[in-house]
Amino acid sequence: MEPMTARSAEHDARADLISYLDFHVEAGVDAALDERPHDRFAEAEAAAQAPHPEPAPRREPPPRSEPSARSEPSARRDAPSGEGAPLDFRRELPSRDPPPREPPRTYGNAAGAKPGEAADDARARAAEMNTLEELEALLRGFEGCSLRFTAKNLVFADGNPQARVMFVGEAPGADEDRIGKPFMGSSGQLLDRMMAAIGLDRTMAYVSNVVPWRPPGNRNPTPQEIAICRPFVERQIELASPDILVCLGAPATQTLTGTKDGILKARGRFYPYRLRDGREIRALATLHPAYLLRQPVQKRLAWRDFRMLKSALDGSALAK
């Protein structure tokens, strides 16, 4: 019975470990950054409040004594001869004062930023970008959002930036994070079929997300993460300057249109979206393809929305 008991205990321990790991994966923990957890907020706050050490007083060199008669010949032998020889051969030592202490860089100082600081910095820097290439380069070096440090790749955009219609989703998933382009997985395949049903493909559309980095475990982005990334997607929309904006899902719809309605109530309607240059375009709210994969019966609603999009594109083409 003992061998059976040992095997049973080993099986129970293995099952407990797998259950423990499953719990963390479901909670959004899919990457270990260190061997123990860190409170980044406490670290940044402690570094900011820590008093800087006072510089040590500089020691003055002792007064120079006159050479004795005994040491004068040896000094004369050691001294270089010739015209212009220096009289004092001592070299002044560099200061031993400690360098100023800098706060530790954790998550690009994003974790220690006060609420709103990173968003204000993102808004100011995004406004200075004049092309989509400059905006993408800015995002690759931006350290104000902690998602940048847990994602594999920046997921900026795909498709044709000169297209008349731009689709904006919520955030990348695992496939998008691996490839570096939006809507590459099963939801992207469904989006391609939905576009094809009204005569569009990725050469005739521009595709992006509100948040360009994948949240760990495919969790929903936090309100602070969305607030930090929002200036970038708004500037991206301004630079692409589409005729019609399509918001895929509730987070994109609420972020870009300002509505508080759920997606089932908000979908199927056009909202005004004003660009910084004063031009106003229309934003259509519809269901996200990932939601349609979970709720196939709702595809009929999305089909109605895409028919509205088709009519709007045809109408704007006739108006031109």
CYANA upper distance limits for C-alpha pairs under 8 A (distance plus 0.5 A):
  1 MET  CA      5 THR  CA      6.67
  2 GLU  CA      6 ALA  CA      6.67
  3 PRO  CA      7 ARG  CA      6.68
  4 MET  CA      8 SER  CA      6.54
  5 THR  CA      9 ALA  CA      6.61
  6 ALA  CA     10 GLU  CA      6.64
  7 ARG  CA     11 HIS  CA      6.58
  8 SER  CA     12 ASP  CA      6.65
  9 ALA  CA     13 ALA  CA      6.64
 10 GLU  CA     14 ARG  CA      6.67
 11 HIS  CA     15 ALA  CA      6.62
 12 ASP  CA     16 ASP  CA      6.59
 13 ALA  CA     17 LEU  CA      6.71
 14 ARG  CA     18 ILE  CA      6.71
 15 ALA  CA     19 SER  CA      6.58
 16 ASP  CA     20 TYR  CA      6.56
 17 LEU  CA     21 LEU  CA      6.73
 18 ILE  CA     22 ASP  CA      6.58
 19 SER  CA     23 PHE  CA      6.71
 20 TYR  CA     24 HIS  CA      7.12
 21 LEU  CA     25 VAL  CA      6.78
 22 ASP  CA     26 GLU  CA      6.65
 23 PHE  CA     27 ALA  CA      6.70
 24 HIS  CA     28 GLY  CA      6.88
 24 HIS  CA     29 VAL  CA      5.69
 24 HIS  CA     30 ASP  CA      7.91
 25 VAL  CA     29 VAL  CA      5.51
 25 VAL  CA     30 ASP  CA      6.09
 25 VAL  CA    217 GLY  CA      6.91
 26 GLU  CA    217 GLY  CA      7.53
 27 ALA  CA    217 GLY  CA      7.82
 28 GLY  CA    216 PRO  CA      5.81
 28 GLY  CA    217 GLY  CA      4.50
 28 GLY  CA    218 ASN  CA      7.38
 28 GLY  CA    219 ARG  CA      6.52
 29 VAL  CA    216 PRO  CA      6.79
 29 VAL  CA    217 GLY  CA      6.58
 30 ASP  CA    216 PRO  CA      6.69
 30 ASP  CA    217 GLY  CA      6.25
 31 ALA  CA    150 THR  CA      8.00
 31 ALA  CA    216 PRO  CA      8.22
 39 ASP  CA     43 GLU  CA      6.79
 40 ARG  CA     44 ALA  CA      6.63
 40 ARG  CA    106 THR  CA      7.51
 40 ARG  CA    111 ALA  CA      6.54
 40 ARG  CA    112 GLY  CA      7.38
 41 PHE  CA     45 GLU  CA      6.63
 41 PHE  CA    111 ALA  CA      6.52
 41 PHE  CA    112 GLY  CA      5.91
 42 ALA  CA     46 ALA  CA      6.46
 43 GLU  CA     47 ALA  CA      6.64
 44 ALA  CA     48 ALA  CA      6.72
 44 ALA  CA    103 PRO  CA      7.67
 44 ALA  CA    104 PRO  CA      7.79
 44 ALA  CA    106 THR  CA      8.34
 44 ALA  CA    109 ASN  CA      8.34
 44 ALA  CA    111 ALA  CA      8.12
 44 ALA  CA    112 GLY  CA      5.59
 45 GLU  CA     49 GLN  CA      6.73
 45 GLU  CA    112 GLY  CA      7.47
 46 ALA  CA     50 ALA  CA      6.36
 47 ALA  CA    103 PRO  CA      5.85
 47 ALA  CA    104 PRO  CA      7.68
 48 ALA  CA    103 PRO  CA      7.19
 52 HIS  CA    100 PRO  CA      8.10
 52 HIS  CA    101 ARG  CA      7.30
 55 PRO  CA     97 ASP  CA      6.07
 55 PRO  CA     98 PRO  CA      7.09
 56 ALA  CA     96 ARG  CA      8.35
 56 ALA  CA     97 ASP  CA      6.50
 56 ALA  CA     98 PRO  CA      8.47
 58 ARG  CA     95 SER  CA      7.97
 58 ARG  CA     96 ARG  CA      8.30
 58 ARG  CA     97 ASP  CA      8.33
 67 PRO  CA     71 SER  CA      6.65
 67 PRO  CA     72 GLU  CA      6.51
 68 SER  CA     72 GLU  CA      6.57
 69 ALA  CA     73 PRO  CA      8.06
 70 ARG  CA     74 SER  CA      8.46
 71 SER  CA     75 ALA  CA      6.72
 72 GLU  CA     76 ARG  CA      6.52
 73 PRO  CA     77 ARG  CA      6.66
 74 SER  CA     78 ASP  CA      6.76
 75 ALA  CA     79 ALA  CA      6.56
 80 PRO  CA     85 ALA  CA      6.83
 81 SER  CA     85 ALA  CA      6.95
105 ARG  CA    109 ASN  CA      6.09
106 THR  CA    110 ALA  CA      7.84
106 THR  CA    111 ALA  CA      7.46
106 THR  CA    112 GLY  CA      8.41
107 TYR  CA    111 ALA  CA      6.62
107 TYR  CA    143 GLU  CA      7.73
107 TYR  CA    146 SER  CA      6.36
107 TYR  CA    149 PHE  CA      7.15
108 GLY  CA    143 GLU  CA      5.46
108 GLY  CA    144 GLY  CA      7.14
108 GLY  CA    146 SER  CA      8.14
109 ASN  CA    113 ALA  CA      6.84
109 ASN  CA    143 GLU  CA      7.87
109 ASN  CA    144 GLY  CA      7.62
110 ALA  CA    118 ALA  CA      7.74
110 ALA  CA    143 GLU  CA      6.96
110 ALA  CA    144 GLY  CA      5.25
110 ALA  CA    145 CYS  CA      6.29
110 ALA  CA    146 SER  CA      6.39
111 ALA  CA    146 SER  CA      7.30
113 ALA  CA    117 GLU  CA      6.72
113 ALA  CA    118 ALA  CA      7.02
114 LYS  CA    118 ALA  CA      8.04
115 PRO  CA    119 ALA  CA      8.49
115 PRO  CA    224 GLN  CA      8.05
116 GLY  CA    120 ASP  CA      6.49
116 GLY  CA    228 ILE  CA      8.41
117 GLU  CA    121 ASP  CA      6.69
118 ALA  CA    122 ALA  CA      6.57
118 ALA  CA    144 GLY  CA      5.88
118 ALA  CA    145 CYS  CA      7.98
118 ALA  CA    228 ILE  CA      6.58
119 ALA  CA    123 ARG  CA      6.65
119 ALA  CA    144 GLY  CA      8.48
119 ALA  CA    227 ALA  CA      6.50
119 ALA  CA    228 ILE  CA      4.68
119 ALA  CA    229 CYS  CA      7.89
119 ALA  CA    231 PRO  CA      8.08
120 ASP  CA    124 ALA  CA      6.76
120 ASP  CA    228 ILE  CA      8.35
121 ASP  CA    125 ARG  CA      6.66
122 ALA  CA    126 ALA  CA      6.37
122 ALA  CA    144 GLY  CA      8.11
122 ALA  CA    228 ILE  CA      6.89
122 ALA  CA    229 CYS  CA      7.87
122 ALA  CA    231 PRO  CA      6.75
122 ALA  CA    232 PHE  CA      7.60
123 ARG  CA    127 ALA  CA      6.72
123 ARG  CA    231 PRO  CA      5.49
123 ARG  CA    232 PHE  CA      7.76
124 ALA  CA    128 GLU  CA      7.40
125 ARG  CA    129 MET  CA      7.63
126 ALA  CA    135 LEU  CA      7.27
126 ALA  CA    138 LEU  CA      8.37
126 ALA  CA    231 PRO  CA      6.96
126 ALA  CA    232 PHE  CA      6.28
126 ALA  CA    235 ARG  CA      6.86
127 ALA  CA    235 ARG  CA      7.30
129 MET  CA    134 GLU  CA      6.23
129 MET  CA    135 LEU  CA      6.12
130 ASN  CA    134 GLU  CA      7.24
130 ASN  CA    135 LEU  CA      8.13
130 ASN  CA    239 LEU  CA      7.87
131 THR  CA    135 LEU  CA      6.86
131 THR  CA    239 LEU  CA      6.93
132 LEU  CA    136 GLU  CA      6.64
132 LEU  CA    236 GLN  CA      7.09
132 LEU  CA    239 LEU  CA      6.89
132 LEU  CA    240 ALA  CA      8.06
133 GLU  CA    137 ALA  CA      6.72
134 GLU  CA    138 LEU  CA      6.64
135 LEU  CA    139 LEU  CA      6.81
135 LEU  CA    232 PHE  CA      8.07
135 LEU  CA    236 GLN  CA      7.93
136 GLU  CA    140 ARG  CA      6.82
136 GLU  CA    156 PHE  CA      7.14
137 ALA  CA    141 GLY  CA      7.18
138 LEU  CA    142 PHE  CA      6.52
139 LEU  CA    154 LEU  CA      8.32
140 ARG  CA    154 LEU  CA      7.27
143 GLU  CA    148 ARG  CA      7.44
144 GLY  CA    228 ILE  CA      8.02
145 CYS  CA    225 GLU  CA      7.09
145 CYS  CA    228 ILE  CA      7.23
145 CYS  CA    229 CYS  CA      8.25
146 SER  CA    150 THR  CA      7.75
147 LEU  CA    151 ALA  CA      6.63
147 LEU  CA    213 TRP  CA      6.40
147 LEU  CA    214 ARG  CA      7.33
147 LEU  CA    215 PRO  CA      6.58
147 LEU  CA    216 PRO  CA      8.31
147 LEU  CA    225 GLU  CA      8.41
148 ARG  CA    154 LEU  CA      8.02
148 ARG  CA    213 TRP  CA      6.55
150 THR  CA    214 ARG  CA      8.37
150 THR  CA    215 PRO  CA      8.08
150 THR  CA    216 PRO  CA      7.25
151 ALA  CA    177 ASP  CA      7.18
151 ALA  CA    213 TRP  CA      6.40
151 ALA  CA    214 ARG  CA      6.05
151 ALA  CA    215 PRO  CA      7.65
151 ALA  CA    216 PRO  CA      7.90
152 LYS  CA    177 ASP  CA      6.38
152 LYS  CA    178 ARG  CA      6.99
153 ASN  CA    177 ASP  CA      5.95
153 ASN  CA    178 ARG  CA      7.20
153 ASN  CA    179 ILE  CA      8.10
153 ASN  CA    180 GLY  CA      5.93
153 ASN  CA    213 TRP  CA      7.57
154 LEU  CA    177 ASP  CA      7.70
154 LEU  CA    180 GLY  CA      6.44
154 LEU  CA    212 PRO  CA      6.45
154 LEU  CA    213 TRP  CA      6.11
155 VAL  CA    172 PRO  CA      7.36
155 VAL  CA    176 GLU  CA      7.35
155 VAL  CA    177 ASP  CA      7.10
155 VAL  CA    180 GLY  CA      5.22
155 VAL  CA    181 LYS  CA      5.54
155 VAL  CA    182 PRO  CA      6.54
155 VAL  CA    208 SER  CA      8.47
155 VAL  CA    212 PRO  CA      5.41
155 VAL  CA    213 TRP  CA      6.56
156 PHE  CA    180 GLY  CA      7.98
156 PHE  CA    181 LYS  CA      7.12
156 PHE  CA    182 PRO  CA      7.78
156 PHE  CA    208 SER  CA      6.88
156 PHE  CA    209 ASN  CA      8.04
156 PHE  CA    212 PRO  CA      6.16
157 ALA  CA    181 LYS  CA      6.49
157 ALA  CA    182 PRO  CA      6.56
157 ALA  CA    206 TYR  CA      7.75
157 ALA  CA    207 VAL  CA      6.09
157 ALA  CA    208 SER  CA      5.11
157 ALA  CA    209 ASN  CA      8.06
158 ASP  CA    181 LYS  CA      6.47
158 ASP  CA    182 PRO  CA      6.86
158 ASP  CA    202 ARG  CA      7.99
158 ASP  CA    206 TYR  CA      6.57
158 ASP  CA    207 VAL  CA      5.73
158 ASP  CA    208 SER  CA      7.17
159 GLY  CA    202 ARG  CA      5.18
159 GLY  CA    203 THR  CA      5.97
159 GLY  CA    204 MET  CA      7.73
159 GLY  CA    205 ALA  CA      6.22
159 GLY  CA    206 TYR  CA      5.09
159 GLY  CA    207 VAL  CA      6.50
160 ASN  CA    202 ARG  CA      7.15
160 ASN  CA    203 THR  CA      5.77
160 ASN  CA    204 MET  CA      6.64
160 ASN  CA    205 ALA  CA      6.09
160 ASN  CA    206 TYR  CA      5.48
161 PRO  CA    205 ALA  CA      7.90
161 PRO  CA    206 TYR  CA      5.85
161 PRO  CA    240 ALA  CA      5.92
162 GLN  CA    206 TYR  CA      8.17
162 GLN  CA    240 ALA  CA      6.87
162 GLN  CA    241 SER  CA      8.36
162 GLN  CA    242 PRO  CA      7.90
163 ALA  CA    203 THR  CA      8.15
163 ALA  CA    204 MET  CA      5.81
163 ALA  CA    205 ALA  CA      5.53
163 ALA  CA    206 TYR  CA      6.59
163 ALA  CA    242 PRO  CA      6.95
164 ARG  CA    204 MET  CA      7.91
164 ARG  CA    205 ALA  CA      7.30
164 ARG  CA    241 SER  CA      8.49
164 ARG  CA    242 PRO  CA      5.18
164 ARG  CA    243 ASP  CA      5.47
164 ARG  CA    244 ILE  CA      6.96
164 ARG  CA    313 LEU  CA      8.49
165 VAL  CA    204 MET  CA      8.12
165 VAL  CA    205 ALA  CA      5.88
165 VAL  CA    206 TYR  CA      7.00
165 VAL  CA    242 PRO  CA      5.84
165 VAL  CA    243 ASP  CA      6.43
165 VAL  CA    244 ILE  CA      5.39
165 VAL  CA    245 LEU  CA      6.36
165 VAL  CA    246 VAL  CA      7.79
166 MET  CA    205 ALA  CA      6.27
166 MET  CA    206 TYR  CA      5.09
166 MET  CA    207 VAL  CA      6.26
166 MET  CA    208 SER  CA      8.22
166 MET  CA    237 ILE  CA      8.46
166 MET  CA    242 PRO  CA      6.60
166 MET  CA    244 ILE  CA      7.03
166 MET  CA    245 LEU  CA      5.52
166 MET  CA    246 VAL  CA      6.56
167 PHE  CA    205 ALA  CA      7.88
167 PHE  CA    206 TYR  CA      6.68
167 PHE  CA    207 VAL  CA      5.27
167 PHE  CA    208 SER  CA      6.78
167 PHE  CA    245 LEU  CA      6.63
167 PHE  CA    246 VAL  CA      5.21
167 PHE  CA    247 CYS  CA      6.64
167 PHE  CA    248 LEU  CA      7.40
168 VAL  CA    207 VAL  CA      6.50
168 VAL  CA    208 SER  CA      5.40
168 VAL  CA    209 ASN  CA      5.36
168 VAL  CA    210 VAL  CA      7.09
168 VAL  CA    245 LEU  CA      8.04
168 VAL  CA    246 VAL  CA      6.72
168 VAL  CA    247 CYS  CA      5.69
168 VAL  CA    248 LEU  CA      6.40
168 VAL  CA    252 ALA  CA      7.07
169 GLY  CA    208 SER  CA      6.87
169 GLY  CA    209 ASN  CA      4.94
169 GLY  CA    210 VAL  CA      6.74
169 GLY  CA    247 CYS  CA      6.84
169 GLY  CA    248 LEU  CA      5.34
169 GLY  CA    249 GLY  CA      7.14
169 GLY  CA    251 PRO  CA      8.39
169 GLY  CA    252 ALA  CA      6.22
169 GLY  CA    288 HIS  CA      7.77
170 GLU  CA    209 ASN  CA      5.68
170 GLU  CA    210 VAL  CA      5.72
170 GLU  CA    211 VAL  CA      6.76
170 GLU  CA    248 LEU  CA      7.81
170 GLU  CA    249 GLY  CA      7.64
170 GLU  CA    251 PRO  CA      6.40
170 GLU  CA    252 ALA  CA      5.93
171 ALA  CA    209 ASN  CA      5.90
171 ALA  CA    210 VAL  CA      6.70
171 ALA  CA    211 VAL  CA      5.38
171 ALA  CA    212 PRO  CA      6.69
171 ALA  CA    213 TRP  CA      7.17
171 ALA  CA    214 ARG  CA      6.55
171 ALA  CA    215 PRO  CA      8.03
171 ALA  CA    221 PRO  CA      8.03
172 PRO  CA    176 GLU  CA      5.88
172 PRO  CA    177 ASP  CA      6.65
172 PRO  CA    182 PRO  CA      6.65
172 PRO  CA    183 PHE  CA      7.80
172 PRO  CA    209 ASN  CA      7.67
172 PRO  CA    211 VAL  CA      7.95
172 PRO  CA    212 PRO  CA      7.17
172 PRO  CA    213 TRP  CA      6.72
172 PRO  CA    214 ARG  CA      5.32
172 PRO  CA    215 PRO  CA      8.23
172 PRO  CA    218 ASN  CA      8.49
173 GLY  CA    177 ASP  CA      6.52
173 GLY  CA    185 GLY  CA      8.39
173 GLY  CA    214 ARG  CA      6.30
173 GLY  CA    215 PRO  CA      8.42
173 GLY  CA    218 ASN  CA      6.44
174 ALA  CA    178 ARG  CA      6.69
174 ALA  CA    214 ARG  CA      7.74
174 ALA  CA    218 ASN  CA      7.77
175 ASP  CA    179 ILE  CA      6.68
175 ASP  CA    184 MET  CA      6.52
175 ASP  CA    185 GLY  CA      5.98
176 GLU  CA    180 GLY  CA      5.91
176 GLU  CA    181 LYS  CA      5.80
176 GLU  CA    182 PRO  CA      5.87
176 GLU  CA    183 PHE  CA      6.78
176 GLU  CA    184 MET  CA      5.95
176 GLU  CA    185 GLY  CA      7.39
177 ASP  CA    181 LYS  CA      7.83
177 ASP  CA    213 TRP  CA      7.75
177 ASP  CA    214 ARG  CA      6.59
179 ILE  CA    184 MET  CA      8.12
182 PRO  CA    188 GLY  CA      8.14
182 PRO  CA    207 VAL  CA      7.28
182 PRO  CA    208 SER  CA      6.53
182 PRO  CA    209 ASN  CA      7.63
183 PHE  CA    187 SER  CA      6.81
183 PHE  CA    188 GLY  CA      4.41
183 PHE  CA    189 GLN  CA      7.98
183 PHE  CA    191 LEU  CA      8.20
183 PHE  CA    207 VAL  CA      8.45
184 MET  CA    188 GLY  CA      5.37
184 MET  CA    189 GLN  CA      7.41
185 GLY  CA    189 GLN  CA      6.87
186 SER  CA    190 LEU  CA      6.85
186 SER  CA    290 ALA  CA      8.33
187 SER  CA    191 LEU  CA      6.70
187 SER  CA    289 PRO  CA      5.55
187 SER  CA    290 ALA  CA      5.53
187 SER  CA    293 LEU  CA      7.71
188 GLY  CA    192 ASP  CA      6.68
188 GLY  CA    289 PRO  CA      7.82
189 GLN  CA    193 ARG  CA      6.92
190 LEU  CA    194 MET  CA      6.70
190 LEU  CA    289 PRO  CA      6.75
191 LEU  CA    195 MET  CA      6.65
191 LEU  CA    289 PRO  CA      6.60
192 ASP  CA    196 ALA  CA      6.58
192 ASP  CA    201 ASP  CA      7.00
192 ASP  CA    202 ARG  CA      8.12
193 ARG  CA    197 ALA  CA      6.73
194 MET  CA    198 ILE  CA      7.64
194 MET  CA    303 TRP  CA      8.28
194 MET  CA    306 PHE  CA      8.12
195 MET  CA    199 GLY  CA      6.88
195 MET  CA    200 LEU  CA      5.31
195 MET  CA    201 ASP  CA      6.40
195 MET  CA    306 PHE  CA      8.43
196 ALA  CA    200 LEU  CA      5.43
196 ALA  CA    201 ASP  CA      6.38
198 ILE  CA    306 PHE  CA      7.67
198 ILE  CA    307 ARG  CA      7.70
198 ILE  CA    310 LYS  CA      6.61
200 LEU  CA    204 MET  CA      6.31
200 LEU  CA    205 ALA  CA      7.56
201 ASP  CA    205 ALA  CA      6.89
202 ARG  CA    206 TYR  CA      7.23
202 ARG  CA    207 VAL  CA      8.36
208 SER  CA    212 PRO  CA      8.39
209 ASN  CA    233 VAL  CA      7.81
209 ASN  CA    252 ALA  CA      8.32
210 VAL  CA    226 ILE  CA      7.63
210 VAL  CA    229 CYS  CA      7.16
210 VAL  CA    230 ARG  CA      6.78
210 VAL  CA    233 VAL  CA      6.19
210 VAL  CA    252 ALA  CA      6.85
211 VAL  CA    221 PRO  CA      8.20
211 VAL  CA    225 GLU  CA      8.18
211 VAL  CA    226 ILE  CA      6.93
211 VAL  CA    229 CYS  CA      6.15
211 VAL  CA    230 ARG  CA      7.94
211 VAL  CA    233 VAL  CA      8.27
212 PRO  CA    229 CYS  CA      8.09
214 ARG  CA    218 ASN  CA      7.22
215 PRO  CA    219 ARG  CA      6.24
215 PRO  CA    220 ASN  CA      7.40
215 PRO  CA    221 PRO  CA      6.74
221 PRO  CA    225 GLU  CA      6.48
221 PRO  CA    226 ILE  CA      6.89
222 THR  CA    226 ILE  CA      6.81
223 PRO  CA    227 ALA  CA      6.59
224 GLN  CA    228 ILE  CA      6.75
225 GLU  CA    229 CYS  CA      6.77
226 ILE  CA    230 ARG  CA      6.24
226 ILE  CA    255 THR  CA      8.46
227 ALA  CA    231 PRO  CA      8.13
229 CYS  CA    233 VAL  CA      7.27
230 ARG  CA    234 GLU  CA      6.64
230 ARG  CA    255 THR  CA      8.10
231 PRO  CA    235 ARG  CA      6.61
232 PHE  CA    236 GLN  CA      6.56
233 VAL  CA    237 ILE  CA      6.65
234 GLU  CA    238 GLU  CA      6.83
234 GLU  CA    256 LEU  CA      8.46
235 ARG  CA    239 LEU  CA      6.67
236 GLN  CA    240 ALA  CA      6.60
237 ILE  CA    241 SER  CA      6.23
237 ILE  CA    242 PRO  CA      7.73
238 GLU  CA    275 LEU  CA      6.47
238 GLU  CA    276 ARG  CA      7.53
242 PRO  CA    281 ILE  CA      8.25
243 ASP  CA    281 ILE  CA      6.44
243 ASP  CA    282 ARG  CA      7.71
244 ILE  CA    281 ILE  CA      6.55
244 ILE  CA    282 ARG  CA      5.74
244 ILE  CA    283 ALA  CA      6.42
244 ILE  CA    284 LEU  CA      7.98
244 ILE  CA    313 LEU  CA      8.26
245 LEU  CA    281 ILE  CA      7.91
245 LEU  CA    282 ARG  CA      6.68
245 LEU  CA    283 ALA  CA      4.94
245 LEU  CA    284 LEU  CA      6.66
246 VAL  CA    283 ALA  CA      6.08
246 VAL  CA    284 LEU  CA      5.26
246 VAL  CA    285 ALA  CA      6.54
246 VAL  CA    286 THR  CA      7.73
247 CYS  CA    252 ALA  CA      5.92
247 CYS  CA    253 THR  CA      5.61
247 CYS  CA    256 LEU  CA      8.28
247 CYS  CA    283 ALA  CA      7.28
247 CYS  CA    284 LEU  CA      6.50
247 CYS  CA    285 ALA  CA      5.38
247 CYS  CA    286 THR  CA      6.73
248 LEU  CA    252 ALA  CA      6.61
248 LEU  CA    253 THR  CA      7.35
248 LEU  CA    285 ALA  CA      6.96
248 LEU  CA    286 THR  CA      5.92
248 LEU  CA    287 LEU  CA      6.01
248 LEU  CA    288 HIS  CA      5.08
248 LEU  CA    289 PRO  CA      8.12
249 GLY  CA    253 THR  CA      6.72
249 GLY  CA    263 ILE  CA      6.79
249 GLY  CA    285 ALA  CA      7.77
249 GLY  CA    286 THR  CA      6.62
249 GLY  CA    287 LEU  CA      5.34
249 GLY  CA    288 HIS  CA      4.87
249 GLY  CA    291 TYR  CA      8.48
250 ALA  CA    254 GLN  CA      6.40
250 ALA  CA    262 GLY  CA      6.78
250 ALA  CA    263 ILE  CA      5.36
250 ALA  CA    287 LEU  CA      8.16
250 ALA  CA    288 HIS  CA      8.48
251 PRO  CA    255 THR  CA      6.46
252 ALA  CA    256 LEU  CA      6.52
253 THR  CA    257 THR  CA      6.18
253 THR  CA    258 GLY  CA      7.91
253 THR  CA    259 THR  CA      7.70
253 THR  CA    263 ILE  CA      8.10
253 THR  CA    266 ALA  CA      8.49
253 THR  CA    285 ALA  CA      6.44
254 GLN  CA    258 GLY  CA      5.47
254 GLN  CA    259 THR  CA      5.55
254 GLN  CA    260 LYS  CA      6.56
254 GLN  CA    261 ASP  CA      8.14
255 THR  CA    259 THR  CA      8.38
256 LEU  CA    273 TYR  CA      8.22
257 THR  CA    271 TYR  CA      7.08
257 THR  CA    272 PRO  CA      8.01
257 THR  CA    273 TYR  CA      7.26
257 THR  CA    283 ALA  CA      8.03
259 THR  CA    266 ALA  CA      8.27
261 ASP  CA    265 LYS  CA      6.60
261 ASP  CA    266 ALA  CA      6.20
262 GLY  CA    266 ALA  CA      6.49
263 ILE  CA    267 ARG  CA      6.01
263 ILE  CA    285 ALA  CA      8.01
263 ILE  CA    286 THR  CA      7.63
263 ILE  CA    287 LEU  CA      7.32
264 LEU  CA    287 LEU  CA      8.18
266 ALA  CA    285 ALA  CA      6.83
266 ALA  CA    286 THR  CA      8.22
267 ARG  CA    284 LEU  CA      7.88
267 ARG  CA    285 ALA  CA      5.05
267 ARG  CA    286 THR  CA      5.09
267 ARG  CA    287 LEU  CA      7.36
267 ARG  CA    305 ASP  CA      7.98
268 GLY  CA    284 LEU  CA      7.33
268 GLY  CA    285 ALA  CA      6.48
268 GLY  CA    286 THR  CA      6.63
268 GLY  CA    301 LEU  CA      8.48
268 GLY  CA    304 ARG  CA      7.92
268 GLY  CA    305 ASP  CA      5.71
268 GLY  CA    308 MET  CA      8.23
269 ARG  CA    284 LEU  CA      6.28
269 ARG  CA    285 ALA  CA      6.58
270 PHE  CA    282 ARG  CA      6.36
270 PHE  CA    283 ALA  CA      5.78
270 PHE  CA    284 LEU  CA      5.04
270 PHE  CA    285 ALA  CA      7.27
271 TYR  CA    282 ARG  CA      6.14
271 TYR  CA    283 ALA  CA      5.46
271 TYR  CA    284 LEU  CA      6.87
271 TYR  CA    285 ALA  CA      8.40
272 PRO  CA    280 GLU  CA      6.98
272 PRO  CA    281 ILE  CA      6.55
272 PRO  CA    282 ARG  CA      5.47
272 PRO  CA    283 ALA  CA      6.64
273 TYR  CA    280 GLU  CA      6.04
273 TYR  CA    281 ILE  CA      5.76
273 TYR  CA    282 ARG  CA      6.26
273 TYR  CA    283 ALA  CA      6.64
274 ARG  CA    278 GLY  CA      6.76
274 ARG  CA    279 ARG  CA      6.35
274 ARG  CA    280 GLU  CA      4.76
274 ARG  CA    281 ILE  CA      6.80
275 LEU  CA    279 ARG  CA      5.85
275 LEU  CA    280 GLU  CA      6.49
275 LEU  CA    281 ILE  CA      8.12
284 LEU  CA    305 ASP  CA      8.47
284 LEU  CA    309 LEU  CA      8.07
285 ALA  CA    305 ASP  CA      8.49
286 THR  CA    302 ALA  CA      6.79
286 THR  CA    305 ASP  CA      6.77
287 LEU  CA    291 TYR  CA      7.29
287 LEU  CA    292 LEU  CA      7.59
287 LEU  CA    302 ALA  CA      6.56
288 HIS  CA    292 LEU  CA      7.05
289 PRO  CA    293 LEU  CA      6.82
290 ALA  CA    294 ARG  CA      7.16
291 TYR  CA    295 GLN  CA      6.50
292 LEU  CA    296 PRO  CA      5.57
292 LEU  CA    297 VAL  CA      8.15
292 LEU  CA    298 GLN  CA      6.71
292 LEU  CA    299 LYS  CA      6.50
295 GLN  CA    299 LYS  CA      8.20
298 GLN  CA    302 ALA  CA      7.30
299 LYS  CA    303 TRP  CA      6.59
300 ARG  CA    304 ARG  CA      6.94
301 LEU  CA    305 ASP  CA      6.94
302 ALA  CA    306 PHE  CA      6.71
303 TRP  CA    307 ARG  CA      6.69
304 ARG  CA    308 MET  CA      6.89
305 ASP  CA    309 LEU  CA      6.83
306 PHE  CA    310 LYS  CA      6.62
307 ARG  CA    311 SER  CA      6.72
308 MET  CA    312 ALA  CA      6.60
309 LEU  CA    313 LEU  CA      6.64
310 LYS  CA    314 ASP  CA      6.66
311 SER  CA    315 GLY  CA      6.44
312 ALA  CA    316 SER  CA      6.56
313 LEU  CA    317 ALA  CA      6.62
314 ASP  CA    318 LEU  CA      6.76
315 GLY  CA    319 ALA  CA      6.64
316 SER  CA    320 LYS  CA      6.82
